[in-house]
Amino acid sequence: MITLSAEQRKGTPSELRAADKIPAVYYGKGSDAVSVTIDAKEFTKVFREAGETSAIALMVGGEKISTIIHDMQRDAITGTVTHVDFLIIDMKVAIEVAIPLEFVGTPEAEKANLGTLVKVAHEVTVSALPGDMPHALEVDVSGLATLSDQITAGDIKLPKGVTLITDPEEAVALMNAFVEEKEEPVLDVTAVEVEAKGKKEEETAE
């Protein structure tokens, strides 16, 4: 399991930011939220590997607490993580999590200029023990050869111990036909000018 050091929170938010620390809390069923701080650089490395799906062992004062990231707040302008919520989990009890999809390959239909790929869904919900929960699920779209082909949630290969919760018939990727752009008629400005000039000369003659 991925580990992340945490310590009891001390100092104001501005002091924590200056020290490159992120305020966080961890909580679970029947337990109060505990405020802690985590190192920003260490968290960035852990999040890159665990995401919001894999179990993370919070090391607090020598105690190992099994968690997953439940919520994150980011700065609206910089995108910097400003707060993290960790949910305490039981490693022996299955949990349901929305897993992000990673699309790989180029559809045969796209290579043949029949259409473009449409990613209908970007995640599916699965159930698994925390230790078996995947970071992401790969979806190979290279087999989409015609406009009628599609990939459903049930087509996704799941690791051992992982059960699909999303409706297996739900589409996650399909093809959309190319739409030819119609050429706009070109306006002959010269002809319009000549016609307007002719009308003006007629009005003058009258």
Biotite code that builds the C-alpha atoms (Angstrom):
import biotite.structure as struc

atoms = struc.array([
    struc.Atom([0.000, 0.000, 0.000], chain_id="A", res_id=1, res_name="MET", atom_name="CA", element="C"),
    struc.Atom([1.156, 3.539, -0.753], chain_id="A", res_id=2, res_name="ILE", atom_name="CA", element="C"),
    struc.Atom([2.112, 5.463, 2.386], chain_id="A", res_id=3, res_name="THR", atom_name="CA", element="C"),
    struc.Atom([1.843, 9.166, 3.165], chain_id="A", res_id=4, res_name="LEU", atom_name="CA", element="C"),
    struc.Atom([3.154, 10.880, 6.283], chain_id="A", res_id=5, res_name="SER", atom_name="CA", element="C"),
    struc.Atom([0.821, 13.203, 8.180], chain_id="A", res_id=6, res_name="ALA", atom_name="CA", element="C"),
    struc.Atom([1.108, 15.142, 11.404], chain_id="A", res_id=7, res_name="GLU", atom_name="CA", element="C"),
    struc.Atom([-1.266, 16.864, 13.777], chain_id="A", res_id=8, res_name="GLN", atom_name="CA", element="C"),
    struc.Atom([-2.223, 20.245, 12.372], chain_id="A", res_id=9, res_name="ARG", atom_name="CA", element="C"),
    struc.Atom([-0.481, 23.291, 13.803], chain_id="A", res_id=10, res_name="LYS", atom_name="CA", element="C"),
    struc.Atom([-0.424, 26.826, 12.483], chain_id="A", res_id=11, res_name="GLY", atom_name="CA", element="C"),
    struc.Atom([-2.659, 28.983, 10.348], chain_id="A", res_id=12, res_name="THR", atom_name="CA", element="C"),
    struc.Atom([-3.469, 28.252, 6.671], chain_id="A", res_id=13, res_name="PRO", atom_name="CA", element="C"),
    struc.Atom([-1.040, 30.967, 5.549], chain_id="A", res_id=14, res_name="SER", atom_name="CA", element="C"),
    struc.Atom([1.716, 29.517, 7.738], chain_id="A", res_id=15, res_name="GLU", atom_name="CA", element="C"),
    struc.Atom([1.065, 26.052, 6.338], chain_id="A", res_id=16, res_name="LEU", atom_name="CA", element="C"),
    struc.Atom([1.227, 27.316, 2.750], chain_id="A", res_id=17, res_name="ARG", atom_name="CA", element="C"),
    struc.Atom([4.501, 29.078, 3.496], chain_id="A", res_id=18, res_name="ALA", atom_name="CA", element="C"),
    struc.Atom([5.893, 25.784, 4.797], chain_id="A", res_id=19, res_name="ALA", atom_name="CA", element="C"),
    struc.Atom([4.644, 23.935, 1.666], chain_id="A", res_id=20, res_name="ASP", atom_name="CA", element="C"),
    struc.Atom([2.087, 22.003, 3.725], chain_id="A", res_id=21, res_name="LYS", atom_name="CA", element="C"),
    struc.Atom([-1.524, 21.109, 2.889], chain_id="A", res_id=22, res_name="ILE", atom_name="CA", element="C"),
    struc.Atom([-4.270, 21.021, 5.547], chain_id="A", res_id=23, res_name="PRO", atom_name="CA", element="C"),
    struc.Atom([-6.208, 17.747, 5.562], chain_id="A", res_id=24, res_name="ALA", atom_name="CA", element="C"),
    struc.Atom([-8.626, 15.649, 7.616], chain_id="A", res_id=25, res_name="VAL", atom_name="CA", element="C"),
    struc.Atom([-9.290, 11.950, 7.951], chain_id="A", res_id=26, res_name="TYR", atom_name="CA", element="C"),
    struc.Atom([-12.538, 10.426, 9.168], chain_id="A", res_id=27, res_name="TYR", atom_name="CA", element="C"),
    struc.Atom([-14.654, 7.296, 8.983], chain_id="A", res_id=28, res_name="GLY", atom_name="CA", element="C"),
    struc.Atom([-17.907, 5.759, 10.102], chain_id="A", res_id=29, res_name="LYS", atom_name="CA", element="C"),
    struc.Atom([-18.398, 6.348, 13.799], chain_id="A", res_id=30, res_name="GLY", atom_name="CA", element="C"),
    struc.Atom([-15.270, 8.475, 14.217], chain_id="A", res_id=31, res_name="SER", atom_name="CA", element="C"),
    struc.Atom([-14.748, 12.225, 14.405], chain_id="A", res_id=32, res_name="ASP", atom_name="CA", element="C"),
    struc.Atom([-12.686, 14.063, 11.813], chain_id="A", res_id=33, res_name="ALA", atom_name="CA", element="C"),
    struc.Atom([-9.045, 14.535, 12.764], chain_id="A", res_id=34, res_name="VAL", atom_name="CA", element="C"),
    struc.Atom([-7.196, 17.564, 11.399], chain_id="A", res_id=35, res_name="SER", atom_name="CA", element="C"),
    struc.Atom([-3.696, 16.943, 10.067], chain_id="A", res_id=36, res_name="VAL", atom_name="CA", element="C"),
    struc.Atom([-1.189, 18.410, 7.619], chain_id="A", res_id=37, res_name="THR", atom_name="CA", element="C"),
    struc.Atom([0.658, 16.696, 4.787], chain_id="A", res_id=38, res_name="ILE", atom_name="CA", element="C"),
    struc.Atom([3.695, 17.686, 2.760], chain_id="A", res_id=39, res_name="ASP", atom_name="CA", element="C"),
    struc.Atom([2.627, 19.192, -0.588], chain_id="A", res_id=40, res_name="ALA", atom_name="CA", element="C"),
    struc.Atom([5.429, 17.626, -2.657], chain_id="A", res_id=41, res_name="LYS", atom_name="CA", element="C"),
    struc.Atom([4.988, 14.199, -1.070], chain_id="A", res_id=42, res_name="GLU", atom_name="CA", element="C"),
    struc.Atom([1.243, 14.354, -1.648], chain_id="A", res_id=43, res_name="PHE", atom_name="CA", element="C"),
    struc.Atom([1.728, 15.242, -5.326], chain_id="A", res_id=44, res_name="THR", atom_name="CA", element="C"),
    struc.Atom([3.823, 12.089, -5.805], chain_id="A", res_id=45, res_name="LYS", atom_name="CA", element="C"),
    struc.Atom([1.327, 9.920, -3.907], chain_id="A", res_id=46, res_name="VAL", atom_name="CA", element="C"),
    struc.Atom([-1.680, 11.326, -5.798], chain_id="A", res_id=47, res_name="PHE", atom_name="CA", element="C"),
    struc.Atom([0.028, 10.712, -9.132], chain_id="A", res_id=48, res_name="ARG", atom_name="CA", element="C"),
    struc.Atom([0.297, 7.029, -8.213], chain_id="A", res_id=49, res_name="GLU", atom_name="CA", element="C"),
    struc.Atom([-2.874, 6.455, -6.181], chain_id="A", res_id=50, res_name="ALA", atom_name="CA", element="C"),
    struc.Atom([-5.336, 8.957, -7.602], chain_id="A", res_id=51, res_name="GLY", atom_name="CA", element="C"),
    struc.Atom([-8.712, 8.897, -5.879], chain_id="A", res_id=52, res_name="GLU", atom_name="CA", element="C"),
    struc.Atom([-9.125, 5.135, -6.147], chain_id="A", res_id=53, res_name="THR", atom_name="CA", element="C"),
    struc.Atom([-6.159, 3.351, -4.565], chain_id="A", res_id=54, res_name="SER", atom_name="CA", element="C"),
    struc.Atom([-5.693, 2.845, -0.827], chain_id="A", res_id=55, res_name="ALA", atom_name="CA", element="C"),
    struc.Atom([-3.293, 5.160, 0.984], chain_id="A", res_id=56, res_name="ILE", atom_name="CA", element="C"),
    struc.Atom([-1.802, 4.413, 4.392], chain_id="A", res_id=57, res_name="ALA", atom_name="CA", element="C"),
    struc.Atom([-1.681, 7.616, 6.410], chain_id="A", res_id=58, res_name="LEU", atom_name="CA", element="C"),
    struc.Atom([1.182, 7.444, 8.909], chain_id="A", res_id=59, res_name="MET", atom_name="CA", element="C"),
    struc.Atom([0.191, 9.612, 11.865], chain_id="A", res_id=60, res_name="VAL", atom_name="CA", element="C"),
    struc.Atom([2.383, 9.521, 14.978], chain_id="A", res_id=61, res_name="GLY", atom_name="CA", element="C"),
    struc.Atom([3.486, 5.956, 14.276], chain_id="A", res_id=62, res_name="GLY", atom_name="CA", element="C"),
    struc.Atom([-0.098, 4.798, 13.613], chain_id="A", res_id=63, res_name="GLU", atom_name="CA", element="C"),
    struc.Atom([-1.009, 3.373, 10.192], chain_id="A", res_id=64, res_name="LYS", atom_name="CA", element="C"),
    struc.Atom([-4.478, 4.384, 9.010], chain_id="A", res_id=65, res_name="ILE", atom_name="CA", element="C"),
    struc.Atom([-5.926, 2.860, 5.817], chain_id="A", res_id=66, res_name="SER", atom_name="CA", element="C"),
    struc.Atom([-7.681, 5.518, 3.724], chain_id="A", res_id=67, res_name="THR", atom_name="CA", element="C"),
    struc.Atom([-8.631, 6.656, 0.249], chain_id="A", res_id=68, res_name="ILE", atom_name="CA", element="C"),
    struc.Atom([-8.924, 10.232, -0.995], chain_id="A", res_id=69, res_name="ILE", atom_name="CA", element="C"),
    struc.Atom([-12.576, 11.200, -0.568], chain_id="A", res_id=70, res_name="HIS", atom_name="CA", element="C"),
    struc.Atom([-12.454, 14.852, -1.620], chain_id="A", res_id=71, res_name="ASP", atom_name="CA", element="C"),
    struc.Atom([-9.973, 17.506, -2.728], chain_id="A", res_id=72, res_name="MET", atom_name="CA", element="C"),
    struc.Atom([-10.216, 21.257, -2.950], chain_id="A", res_id=73, res_name="GLN", atom_name="CA", element="C"),
    struc.Atom([-8.128, 23.271, -5.404], chain_id="A", res_id=74, res_name="ARG", atom_name="CA", element="C"),
    struc.Atom([-7.414, 26.938, -5.889], chain_id="A", res_id=75, res_name="ASP", atom_name="CA", element="C"),
    struc.Atom([-9.733, 28.220, -8.619], chain_id="A", res_id=76, res_name="ALA", atom_name="CA", element="C"),
    struc.Atom([-6.937, 30.159, -10.324], chain_id="A", res_id=77, res_name="ILE", atom_name="CA", element="C"),
    struc.Atom([-3.738, 28.153, -9.829], chain_id="A", res_id=78, res_name="THR", atom_name="CA", element="C"),
    struc.Atom([-5.224, 24.674, -9.496], chain_id="A", res_id=79, res_name="GLY", atom_name="CA", element="C"),
    struc.Atom([-3.059, 24.065, -6.436], chain_id="A", res_id=80, res_name="THR", atom_name="CA", element="C"),
    struc.Atom([-4.480, 21.580, -3.913], chain_id="A", res_id=81, res_name="VAL", atom_name="CA", element="C"),
    struc.Atom([-5.627, 23.528, -0.835], chain_id="A", res_id=82, res_name="THR", atom_name="CA", element="C"),
    struc.Atom([-7.317, 20.806, 1.247], chain_id="A", res_id=83, res_name="HIS", atom_name="CA", element="C"),
    struc.Atom([-7.695, 17.013, 1.224], chain_id="A", res_id=84, res_name="VAL", atom_name="CA", element="C"),
    struc.Atom([-10.274, 14.736, 2.849], chain_id="A", res_id=85, res_name="ASP", atom_name="CA", element="C"),
    struc.Atom([-9.239, 11.137, 3.556], chain_id="A", res_id=86, res_name="PHE", atom_name="CA", element="C"),
    struc.Atom([-11.876, 8.483, 4.234], chain_id="A", res_id=87, res_name="LEU", atom_name="CA", element="C"),
    struc.Atom([-10.925, 5.671, 6.624], chain_id="A", res_id=88, res_name="ILE", atom_name="CA", element="C"),
    struc.Atom([-11.554, 2.243, 5.073], chain_id="A", res_id=89, res_name="ILE", atom_name="CA", element="C"),
    struc.Atom([-11.462, -1.398, 6.128], chain_id="A", res_id=90, res_name="ASP", atom_name="CA", element="C"),
    struc.Atom([-9.051, -3.278, 3.869], chain_id="A", res_id=91, res_name="MET", atom_name="CA", element="C"),
    struc.Atom([-11.180, -6.423, 4.307], chain_id="A", res_id=92, res_name="LYS", atom_name="CA", element="C"),
    struc.Atom([-14.428, -4.821, 3.148], chain_id="A", res_id=93, res_name="VAL", atom_name="CA", element="C"),
    struc.Atom([-15.243, -4.142, -0.524], chain_id="A", res_id=94, res_name="ALA", atom_name="CA", element="C"),
    struc.Atom([-15.981, -0.549, -1.525], chain_id="A", res_id=95, res_name="ILE", atom_name="CA", element="C"),
    struc.Atom([-17.552, 1.026, -4.609], chain_id="A", res_id=96, res_name="GLU", atom_name="CA", element="C"),
    struc.Atom([-15.463, 3.579, -6.491], chain_id="A", res_id=97, res_name="VAL", atom_name="CA", element="C"),
    struc.Atom([-15.756, 5.427, -9.818], chain_id="A", res_id=98, res_name="ALA", atom_name="CA", element="C"),
    struc.Atom([-12.654, 4.476, -11.808], chain_id="A", res_id=99, res_name="ILE", atom_name="CA", element="C"),
    struc.Atom([-11.374, 6.764, -14.603], chain_id="A", res_id=100, res_name="PRO", atom_name="CA", element="C"),
    struc.Atom([-11.079, 5.330, -18.116], chain_id="A", res_id=101, res_name="LEU", atom_name="CA", element="C"),
    struc.Atom([-7.930, 5.610, -20.226], chain_id="A", res_id=102, res_name="GLU", atom_name="CA", element="C"),
    struc.Atom([-8.620, 5.321, -23.968], chain_id="A", res_id=103, res_name="PHE", atom_name="CA", element="C"),
    struc.Atom([-5.828, 3.839, -26.087], chain_id="A", res_id=104, res_name="VAL", atom_name="CA", element="C"),
    struc.Atom([-5.433, 3.125, -29.800], chain_id="A", res_id=105, res_name="GLY", atom_name="CA", element="C"),
    struc.Atom([-6.928, 4.673, -32.928], chain_id="A", res_id=106, res_name="THR", atom_name="CA", element="C"),
    struc.Atom([-10.263, 3.330, -34.275], chain_id="A", res_id=107, res_name="PRO", atom_name="CA", element="C"),
    struc.Atom([-10.085, 1.579, -37.667], chain_id="A", res_id=108, res_name="GLU", atom_name="CA", element="C"),
    struc.Atom([-13.122, 3.623, -38.700], chain_id="A", res_id=109, res_name="ALA", atom_name="CA", element="C"),
    struc.Atom([-11.195, 6.809, -37.993], chain_id="A", res_id=110, res_name="GLU", atom_name="CA", element="C"),
    struc.Atom([-8.235, 5.608, -40.041], chain_id="A", res_id=111, res_name="LYS", atom_name="CA", element="C"),
    struc.Atom([-10.646, 4.934, -42.911], chain_id="A", res_id=112, res_name="ALA", atom_name="CA", element="C"),
    struc.Atom([-12.070, 8.470, -42.579], chain_id="A", res_id=113, res_name="ASN", atom_name="CA", element="C"),
    struc.Atom([-15.529, 7.154, -41.758], chain_id="A", res_id=114, res_name="LEU", atom_name="CA", element="C"),
    struc.Atom([-15.957, 9.135, -38.563], chain_id="A", res_id=115, res_name="GLY", atom_name="CA", element="C"),
    struc.Atom([-14.510, 10.350, -35.290], chain_id="A", res_id=116, res_name="THR", atom_name="CA", element="C"),
    struc.Atom([-14.312, 8.727, -31.871], chain_id="A", res_id=117, res_name="LEU", atom_name="CA", element="C"),
    struc.Atom([-16.804, 9.866, -29.238], chain_id="A", res_id=118, res_name="VAL", atom_name="CA", element="C"),
    struc.Atom([-15.916, 9.161, -25.599], chain_id="A", res_id=119, res_name="LYS", atom_name="CA", element="C"),
    struc.Atom([-19.359, 8.784, -24.062], chain_id="A", res_id=120, res_name="VAL", atom_name="CA", element="C"),
    struc.Atom([-18.168, 8.021, -20.515], chain_id="A", res_id=121, res_name="ALA", atom_name="CA", element="C"),
    struc.Atom([-14.961, 8.867, -18.704], chain_id="A", res_id=122, res_name="HIS", atom_name="CA", element="C"),
    struc.Atom([-15.401, 6.572, -15.695], chain_id="A", res_id=123, res_name="GLU", atom_name="CA", element="C"),
    struc.Atom([-17.249, 3.458, -14.551], chain_id="A", res_id=124, res_name="VAL", atom_name="CA", element="C"),
    struc.Atom([-18.175, 2.346, -11.052], chain_id="A", res_id=125, res_name="THR", atom_name="CA", element="C"),
    struc.Atom([-16.730, -0.907, -9.731], chain_id="A", res_id=126, res_name="VAL", atom_name="CA", element="C"),
    struc.Atom([-16.623, -2.819, -6.467], chain_id="A", res_id=127, res_name="SER", atom_name="CA", element="C"),
    struc.Atom([-13.493, -4.382, -4.983], chain_id="A", res_id=128, res_name="ALA", atom_name="CA", element="C"),
    struc.Atom([-11.413, -4.727, -1.856], chain_id="A", res_id=129, res_name="LEU", atom_name="CA", element="C"),
    struc.Atom([-9.330, -1.546, -1.381], chain_id="A", res_id=130, res_name="PRO", atom_name="CA", element="C"),
    struc.Atom([-6.133, -3.464, -2.085], chain_id="A", res_id=131, res_name="GLY", atom_name="CA", element="C"),
    struc.Atom([-7.492, -4.705, -5.444], chain_id="A", res_id=132, res_name="ASP", atom_name="CA", element="C"),
    struc.Atom([-8.921, -1.387, -6.614], chain_id="A", res_id=133, res_name="MET", atom_name="CA", element="C"),
    struc.Atom([-7.285, -0.292, -9.905], chain_id="A", res_id=134, res_name="PRO", atom_name="CA", element="C"),
    struc.Atom([-5.961, 3.219, -10.451], chain_id="A", res_id=135, res_name="HIS", atom_name="CA", element="C"),
    struc.Atom([-7.575, 3.376, -13.917], chain_id="A", res_id=136, res_name="ALA", atom_name="CA", element="C"),
    struc.Atom([-9.103, 1.067, -16.526], chain_id="A", res_id=137, res_name="LEU", atom_name="CA", element="C"),
    struc.Atom([-7.787, 0.850, -20.079], chain_id="A", res_id=138, res_name="GLU", atom_name="CA", element="C"),
    struc.Atom([-10.182, 0.914, -23.027], chain_id="A", res_id=139, res_name="VAL", atom_name="CA", element="C"),
    struc.Atom([-8.751, -0.166, -26.404], chain_id="A", res_id=140, res_name="ASP", atom_name="CA", element="C"),
    struc.Atom([-10.753, 1.605, -29.141], chain_id="A", res_id=141, res_name="VAL", atom_name="CA", element="C"),
    struc.Atom([-8.747, 0.308, -32.112], chain_id="A", res_id=142, res_name="SER", atom_name="CA", element="C"),
    struc.Atom([-11.395, -2.368, -32.819], chain_id="A", res_id=143, res_name="GLY", atom_name="CA", element="C"),
    struc.Atom([-14.073, 0.184, -33.740], chain_id="A", res_id=144, res_name="LEU", atom_name="CA", element="C"),
    struc.Atom([-14.201, -0.488, -37.488], chain_id="A", res_id=145, res_name="ALA", atom_name="CA", element="C"),
    struc.Atom([-17.663, 0.732, -38.522], chain_id="A", res_id=146, res_name="THR", atom_name="CA", element="C"),
    struc.Atom([-20.018, 3.532, -37.530], chain_id="A", res_id=147, res_name="LEU", atom_name="CA", element="C"),
    struc.Atom([-22.299, 1.001, -35.837], chain_id="A", res_id=148, res_name="SER", atom_name="CA", element="C"),
    struc.Atom([-19.541, -0.351, -33.582], chain_id="A", res_id=149, res_name="ASP", atom_name="CA", element="C"),
    struc.Atom([-19.378, 0.686, -29.933], chain_id="A", res_id=150, res_name="GLN", atom_name="CA", element="C"),
    struc.Atom([-17.705, -0.305, -26.689], chain_id="A", res_id=151, res_name="ILE", atom_name="CA", element="C"),
    struc.Atom([-19.847, -0.833, -23.601], chain_id="A", res_id=152, res_name="THR", atom_name="CA", element="C"),
    struc.Atom([-18.934, -0.931, -19.927], chain_id="A", res_id=153, res_name="ALA", atom_name="CA", element="C"),
    struc.Atom([-19.300, -4.703, -20.056], chain_id="A", res_id=154, res_name="GLY", atom_name="CA", element="C"),
    struc.Atom([-16.562, -4.905, -22.728], chain_id="A", res_id=155, res_name="ASP", atom_name="CA", element="C"),
    struc.Atom([-13.928, -3.449, -20.395], chain_id="A", res_id=156, res_name="ILE", atom_name="CA", element="C"),
    struc.Atom([-11.449, -5.996, -19.062], chain_id="A", res_id=157, res_name="LYS", atom_name="CA", element="C"),
    struc.Atom([-11.446, -5.889, -15.254], chain_id="A", res_id=158, res_name="LEU", atom_name="CA", element="C"),
    struc.Atom([-8.613, -7.034, -12.984], chain_id="A", res_id=159, res_name="PRO", atom_name="CA", element="C"),
    struc.Atom([-9.136, -10.064, -10.776], chain_id="A", res_id=160, res_name="LYS", atom_name="CA", element="C"),
    struc.Atom([-11.321, -9.309, -7.775], chain_id="A", res_id=161, res_name="GLY", atom_name="CA", element="C"),
    struc.Atom([-13.003, -6.293, -9.405], chain_id="A", res_id=162, res_name="VAL", atom_name="CA", element="C"),
    struc.Atom([-16.755, -6.333, -10.144], chain_id="A", res_id=163, res_name="THR", atom_name="CA", element="C"),
    struc.Atom([-18.544, -3.923, -12.488], chain_id="A", res_id=164, res_name="LEU", atom_name="CA", element="C"),
    struc.Atom([-21.381, -1.910, -10.913], chain_id="A", res_id=165, res_name="ILE", atom_name="CA", element="C"),
    struc.Atom([-22.165, 0.310, -13.903], chain_id="A", res_id=166, res_name="THR", atom_name="CA", element="C"),
    struc.Atom([-24.782, -1.103, -16.303], chain_id="A", res_id=167, res_name="ASP", atom_name="CA", element="C"),
    struc.Atom([-22.756, -3.383, -18.637], chain_id="A", res_id=168, res_name="PRO", atom_name="CA", element="C"),
    struc.Atom([-24.876, -2.228, -21.592], chain_id="A", res_id=169, res_name="GLU", atom_name="CA", element="C"),
    struc.Atom([-23.937, 1.416, -21.069], chain_id="A", res_id=170, res_name="GLU", atom_name="CA", element="C"),
    struc.Atom([-21.843, 2.754, -23.983], chain_id="A", res_id=171, res_name="ALA", atom_name="CA", element="C"),
    struc.Atom([-18.453, 4.225, -23.155], chain_id="A", res_id=172, res_name="VAL", atom_name="CA", element="C"),
    struc.Atom([-17.153, 4.836, -26.693], chain_id="A", res_id=173, res_name="ALA", atom_name="CA", element="C"),
    struc.Atom([-18.635, 4.922, -30.201], chain_id="A", res_id=174, res_name="LEU", atom_name="CA", element="C"),
    struc.Atom([-18.122, 6.423, -33.630], chain_id="A", res_id=175, res_name="MET", atom_name="CA", element="C"),
    struc.Atom([-19.705, 9.554, -35.034], chain_id="A", res_id=176, res_name="ASN", atom_name="CA", element="C"),
    struc.Atom([-19.929, 10.030, -38.818], chain_id="A", res_id=177, res_name="ALA", atom_name="CA", element="C"),
    struc.Atom([-18.021, 12.848, -40.445], chain_id="A", res_id=178, res_name="PHE", atom_name="CA", element="C"),
    struc.Atom([-20.271, 15.722, -41.500], chain_id="A", res_id=179, res_name="VAL", atom_name="CA", element="C"),
    struc.Atom([-19.256, 17.355, -44.756], chain_id="A", res_id=180, res_name="GLU", atom_name="CA", element="C"),
    struc.Atom([-19.228, 21.120, -44.571], chain_id="A", res_id=181, res_name="GLU", atom_name="CA", element="C"),
    struc.Atom([-21.406, 22.723, -47.222], chain_id="A", res_id=182, res_name="LYS", atom_name="CA", element="C"),
    struc.Atom([-19.697, 25.418, -49.280], chain_id="A", res_id=183, res_name="GLU", atom_name="CA", element="C"),
    struc.Atom([-21.326, 28.796, -48.879], chain_id="A", res_id=184, res_name="GLU", atom_name="CA", element="C"),
    struc.Atom([-22.215, 30.435, -52.220], chain_id="A", res_id=185, res_name="PRO", atom_name="CA", element="C"),
    struc.Atom([-19.742, 33.157, -53.183], chain_id="A", res_id=186, res_name="VAL", atom_name="CA", element="C"),
    struc.Atom([-21.369, 36.532, -53.650], chain_id="A", res_id=187, res_name="LEU", atom_name="CA", element="C"),
    struc.Atom([-20.326, 38.291, -56.856], chain_id="A", res_id=188, res_name="ASP", atom_name="CA", element="C"),
    struc.Atom([-19.762, 41.767, -55.475], chain_id="A", res_id=189, res_name="VAL", atom_name="CA", element="C"),
    struc.Atom([-18.890, 43.168, -58.935], chain_id="A", res_id=190, res_name="THR", atom_name="CA", element="C"),
    struc.Atom([-22.260, 42.104, -60.388], chain_id="A", res_id=191, res_name="ALA", atom_name="CA", element="C"),
    struc.Atom([-24.100, 43.687, -57.469], chain_id="A", res_id=192, res_name="VAL", atom_name="CA", element="C"),
    struc.Atom([-22.201, 46.939, -57.873], chain_id="A", res_id=193, res_name="GLU", atom_name="CA", element="C"),
    struc.Atom([-22.917, 47.051, -61.623], chain_id="A", res_id=194, res_name="VAL", atom_name="CA", element="C"),
    struc.Atom([-26.621, 46.357, -61.053], chain_id="A", res_id=195, res_name="GLU", atom_name="CA", element="C"),
    struc.Atom([-26.821, 49.060, -58.383], chain_id="A", res_id=196, res_name="ALA", atom_name="CA", element="C"),
    struc.Atom([-25.011, 51.536, -60.626], chain_id="A", res_id=197, res_name="LYS", atom_name="CA", element="C"),
    struc.Atom([-27.421, 50.784, -63.480], chain_id="A", res_id=198, res_name="GLY", atom_name="CA", element="C"),
    struc.Atom([-30.444, 51.414, -61.290], chain_id="A", res_id=199, res_name="LYS", atom_name="CA", element="C"),
    struc.Atom([-28.971, 54.675, -60.049], chain_id="A", res_id=200, res_name="LYS", atom_name="CA", element="C"),
    struc.Atom([-28.347, 55.881, -63.638], chain_id="A", res_id=201, res_name="GLU", atom_name="CA", element="C"),
    struc.Atom([-31.937, 54.990, -64.600], chain_id="A", res_id=202, res_name="GLU", atom_name="CA", element="C"),
    struc.Atom([-33.295, 56.975, -61.648], chain_id="A", res_id=203, res_name="GLU", atom_name="CA", element="C"),
    struc.Atom([-31.118, 59.957, -62.625], chain_id="A", res_id=204, res_name="THR", atom_name="CA", element="C"),
    struc.Atom([-32.312, 59.818, -66.260], chain_id="A", res_id=205, res_name="ALA", atom_name="CA", element="C"),
    struc.Atom([-35.898, 59.923, -65.127], chain_id="A", res_id=206, res_name="GLU", atom_name="CA", element="C"),
])
